């Protein structure tokens, strides 16, 4: 079985994967949820930028001596995870983007979509993107209990990681990848993922749930990741 490194998106840490991780371990995988610098239990450390998050992922793979690695990036984390997938070279088995942004060389997480409100919020909150409220979770397939768990564990996200541009040396579409689109958050992946998906190397998967499937459908998401781990 593969080693699966799980990286959640903005505001979240390794804890967000608890249910998914349990399912994957039961299926026989090595599972390594990772908290990025500046979030959750690492919130007291301010990262120097997005590249700090890329290094977090690469260093975890190297620290654990992992081979045959499936890197999983959710939402924002797709940007650093996509860059890390390129950098770990032959250690990579597959990268899985879960309703995620994907890196574009020279562009940041906030590039390419209307982000004025996010930038203003970061300025107004001392350089951090504040966590969402219950209203932001409406229509995402979450129960009240799941919303409470998500919001209760969220921490402000360091804004500097959202504005630093990605750095890629090759074509992201050349990597073996699965893109999981969560349909309650829109039926189309971001434009940067559309080209690789059309190219045929990336496998498309659709889940009938919202943007945080690790809470709303952990068992179903674990099945998708298990299947992805079995693909070359």
C-alpha positions as a Python dict, from the first residue, in 0.01 Angstrom:
ca = {
    (1, 'X'): (0, 0, 0),
    (2, 'X'): (102, 362, -49),
    (3, 'X'): (200, 631, 198),
    (4, 'X'): (-61, 906, 187),
    (5, 'X'): (27, 1261, 297),
    (6, 'X'): (-286, 1464, 368),
    (7, 'X'): (-280, 1844, 365),
    (8, 'X'): (-597, 2043, 436),
    (9, 'X'): (-680, 2387, 302),
    (10, 'X'): (-706, 2731, 458),
    (11, 'X'): (-768, 2756, 835),
    (12, 'X'): (-726, 2381, 893),
    (13, 'X'): (-464, 2146, 1032),
    (14, 'X'): (-392, 1774, 1039),
    (15, 'X'): (-686, 1722, 1275),
    (16, 'X'): (-932, 1783, 989),
    (17, 'X'): (-838, 1445, 837),
    (18, 'X'): (-909, 1230, 1144),
    (19, 'X'): (-1202, 1037, 995),
    (20, 'X'): (-1047, 1002, 650),
    (21, 'X'): (-714, 893, 800),
    (22, 'X'): (-884, 620, 1005),
    (23, 'X'): (-1051, 480, 693),
    (24, 'X'): (-725, 480, 497),
    (25, 'X'): (-534, 310, 779),
    (26, 'X'): (-801, 41, 793),
    (27, 'X'): (-740, -11, 420),
    (28, 'X'): (-370, -69, 490),
    (29, 'X'): (-213, 261, 389),
    (30, 'X'): (49, 455, 576),
    (31, 'X'): (-123, 786, 654),
    (32, 'X'): (50, 1112, 741),
    (33, 'X'): (-177, 1414, 801),
    (34, 'X'): (30, 1733, 799),
    (35, 'X'): (-32, 2073, 955),
    (36, 'X'): (123, 2359, 760),
    (37, 'X'): (326, 2627, 936),
    (38, 'X'): (111, 2902, 1089),
    (39, 'X'): (-203, 2692, 1135),
    (40, 'X'): (-366, 2485, 1411),
    (41, 'X'): (-101, 2363, 1657),
    (42, 'X'): (165, 2551, 1454),
    (43, 'X'): (-22, 2882, 1457),
    (44, 'X'): (239, 3056, 1670),
    (45, 'X'): (495, 3030, 1389),
    (46, 'X'): (450, 3285, 1112),
    (47, 'X'): (559, 3139, 776),
    (48, 'X'): (778, 3348, 549),
    (49, 'X'): (546, 3285, 253),
    (50, 'X'): (384, 3016, 44),
    (51, 'X'): (720, 2851, -25),
    (52, 'X'): (738, 2774, 347),
    (53, 'X'): (433, 2553, 297),
    (54, 'X'): (593, 2383, -1),
    (55, 'X'): (896, 2310, 216),
    (56, 'X'): (669, 2176, 492),
    (57, 'X'): (541, 1909, 255),
    (58, 'X'): (875, 1819, 99),
    (59, 'X'): (1048, 1800, 437),
    (60, 'X'): (779, 1574, 579),
    (61, 'X'): (824, 1329, 291),
    (62, 'X'): (1201, 1337, 335),
    (63, 'X'): (1189, 1325, 716),
    (64, 'X'): (978, 1010, 711),
    (65, 'X'): (1177, 857, 425),
    (66, 'X'): (859, 798, 227),
    (67, 'X'): (849, 632, -115),
    (68, 'X'): (554, 562, -342),
    (69, 'X'): (387, 874, -199),
    (70, 'X'): (35, 997, -267),
    (71, 'X'): (22, 1370, -191),
    (72, 'X'): (-328, 1503, -119),
    (73, 'X'): (-399, 1877, -124),
    (74, 'X'): (-738, 2022, -40),
    (75, 'X'): (-850, 2372, -146),
    (76, 'X'): (-563, 2620, -84),
    (77, 'X'): (-325, 2333, -9),
    (78, 'X'): (-342, 2222, -372),
    (79, 'X'): (-106, 2511, -451),
    (80, 'X'): (184, 2409, -223),
    (81, 'X'): (112, 2037, -267),
    (82, 'X'): (127, 2067, -647),
    (83, 'X'): (468, 2232, -622),
    (84, 'X'): (590, 1976, -369),
    (85, 'X'): (476, 1693, -599),
    (86, 'X'): (713, 1824, -865),
    (87, 'X'): (1000, 1853, -618),
    (88, 'X'): (988, 1508, -460),
    (89, 'X'): (1054, 1353, -800),
    (90, 'X'): (1070, 973, -802),
    (91, 'X'): (914, 948, -457),
    (92, 'X'): (578, 1052, -602),
    (93, 'X'): (316, 797, -697),
    (94, 'X'): (29, 1039, -750),
    (95, 'X'): (-100, 1379, -646),
    (96, 'X'): (-466, 1424, -558),
    (97, 'X'): (-629, 1767, -567),
    (98, 'X'): (-946, 1775, -356),
    (99, 'X'): (-1168, 2061, -477),
    (100, 'X'): (-840, 2247, -490),
    (101, 'X'): (-664, 2537, -651),
    (102, 'X'): (-363, 2419, -848),
    (103, 'X'): (-34, 2606, -881),
    (104, 'X'): (43, 2821, -1184),
    (105, 'X'): (400, 2938, -1221),
    (106, 'X'): (428, 3305, -1125),
    (107, 'X'): (74, 3328, -988),
    (108, 'X'): (-50, 3321, -630),
    (109, 'X'): (-348, 3150, -470),
    (110, 'X'): (-539, 3478, -501),
    (111, 'X'): (-458, 3526, -870),
    (112, 'X'): (-728, 3472, -1128),
    (113, 'X'): (-1041, 3514, -918),
    (114, 'X'): (-1213, 3812, -753),
    (115, 'X'): (-1013, 3833, -431),
    (116, 'X'): (-1051, 4196, -325),
    (117, 'X'): (-1261, 4098, -22),
    (118, 'X'): (-1001, 3844, 89),
    (119, 'X'): (-716, 4094, 53),
    (120, 'X'): (-914, 4352, 248),
    (121, 'X'): (-989, 4100, 522),
    (122, 'X'): (-620, 4013, 549),
    (123, 'X'): (-531, 4382, 581),
    (124, 'X'): (-802, 4432, 843),
    (125, 'X'): (-693, 4134, 1055),
    (126, 'X'): (-322, 4190, 1100),
    (127, 'X'): (-208, 3991, 798),
    (128, 'X'): (-435, 3690, 853),
    (129, 'X'): (-739, 3563, 665),
    (130, 'X'): (-1003, 3510, 933),
    (131, 'X'): (-1191, 3179, 941),
    (132, 'X'): (-1537, 3162, 782),
    (133, 'X'): (-1864, 3183, 968),
    (134, 'X'): (-2164, 2946, 970),
    (135, 'X'): (-2318, 3132, 676),
    (136, 'X'): (-2019, 3035, 458),
    (137, 'X'): (-2095, 2668, 521),
    (138, 'X'): (-2455, 2683, 396),
    (139, 'X'): (-2533, 2456, 106),
    (140, 'X'): (-2211, 2253, 145),
    (141, 'X'): (-2366, 1928, 265),
    (142, 'X'): (-2255, 1973, 626),
    (143, 'X'): (-2461, 1887, 932),
    (144, 'X'): (-2478, 2133, 1223),
    (145, 'X'): (-2240, 1908, 1415),
    (146, 'X'): (-1992, 1901, 1126),
    (147, 'X'): (-2008, 2278, 1089),
    (148, 'X'): (-1943, 2322, 1460),
    (149, 'X'): (-1642, 2091, 1441),
    (150, 'X'): (-1501, 2264, 1133),
    (151, 'X'): (-1542, 2615, 1268),
    (152, 'X'): (-1438, 2522, 1621),
    (153, 'X'): (-1102, 2394, 1501),
    (154, 'X'): (-1027, 2662, 1243),
    (155, 'X'): (-751, 2917, 1298),
    (156, 'X'): (-670, 3235, 1103),
    (157, 'X'): (-470, 3167, 787),
    (158, 'X'): (-143, 3357, 730),
    (159, 'X'): (-209, 3595, 443),
    (160, 'X'): (148, 3596, 313),
    (161, 'X'): (103, 3237, 193),
    (162, 'X'): (-192, 3344, -24),
    (163, 'X'): (-11, 3621, -210),
    (164, 'X'): (333, 3472, -285),
    (165, 'X'): (356, 3330, -641),
    (166, 'X'): (403, 2962, -713),
    (167, 'X'): (725, 2829, -863),
    (168, 'X'): (712, 2543, -1112),
    (169, 'X'): (995, 2424, -1332),
    (170, 'X'): (786, 2201, -1559),
    (171, 'X'): (430, 2132, -1666),
    (172, 'X'): (194, 2035, -1387),
    (173, 'X'): (-6, 1836, -1640),
    (174, 'X'): (285, 1593, -1673),
    (175, 'X'): (234, 1470, -1316),
    (176, 'X'): (10, 1169, -1249),
    (177, 'X'): (-290, 1324, -1077),
    (178, 'X'): (-651, 1287, -972),
    (179, 'X'): (-875, 1592, -949),
    (180, 'X'): (-1176, 1556, -715),
    (181, 'X'): (-1452, 1807, -788),
    (182, 'X'): (-1708, 1858, -512),
    (183, 'X'): (-2027, 1943, -695),
    (184, 'X'): (-2206, 2149, -429),
    (185, 'X'): (-1923, 2399, -461),
    (186, 'X'): (-1964, 2426, -839),
    (187, 'X'): (-1942, 2171, -1118),
    (188, 'X'): (-1629, 2298, -1294),
    (189, 'X'): (-1269, 2280, -1171),
    (190, 'X'): (-1057, 2596, -1180),
    (191, 'X'): (-928, 2695, -1524),
    (192, 'X'): (-572, 2594, -1436),
    (193, 'X'): (-690, 2235, -1387),
    (194, 'X'): (-903, 2221, -1702),
    (195, 'X'): (-611, 2184, -1944),
    (196, 'X'): (-442, 1893, -1763),
    (197, 'X'): (-778, 1719, -1724),
    (198, 'X'): (-836, 1746, -2099),
    (199, 'X'): (-486, 1613, -2160),
    (200, 'X'): (-585, 1273, -2028),
    (201, 'X'): (-311, 1220, -1765),
    (202, 'X'): (-527, 1353, -1484),
    (203, 'X'): (-820, 1143, -1368),
    (204, 'X'): (-1142, 1339, -1294),
    (205, 'X'): (-1360, 1233, -999),
    (206, 'X'): (-1686, 1395, -891),
    (207, 'X'): (-1830, 1386, -539),
    (208, 'X'): (-2185, 1495, -467),
    (209, 'X'): (-2094, 1701, -164),
    (210, 'X'): (-1953, 2039, -67),
    (211, 'X'): (-1610, 2196, -40),
    (212, 'X'): (-1507, 2020, 284),
    (213, 'X'): (-1562, 1650, 208),
    (214, 'X'): (-1331, 1537, 489),
    (215, 'X'): (-1615, 1646, 717),
    (216, 'X'): (-1925, 1590, 503),
    (217, 'X'): (-1831, 1259, 334),
    (218, 'X'): (-1512, 1120, 494),
    (219, 'X'): (-1580, 759, 402),
    (220, 'X'): (-1653, 842, 38),
    (221, 'X'): (-1345, 1062, 15),
    (222, 'X'): (-1131, 788, 168),
    (223, 'X'): (-1257, 548, -101),
    (224, 'X'): (-1152, 795, -371),
    (225, 'X'): (-807, 834, -217),
    (226, 'X'): (-770, 457, -180),
    (227, 'X'): (-850, 415, -549),
    (228, 'X'): (-610, 694, -644),
    (229, 'X'): (-334, 530, -441),
    (230, 'X'): (-375, 216, -649),
    (231, 'X'): (-323, 396, -978),
    (232, 'X'): (23, 425, -1136),
}
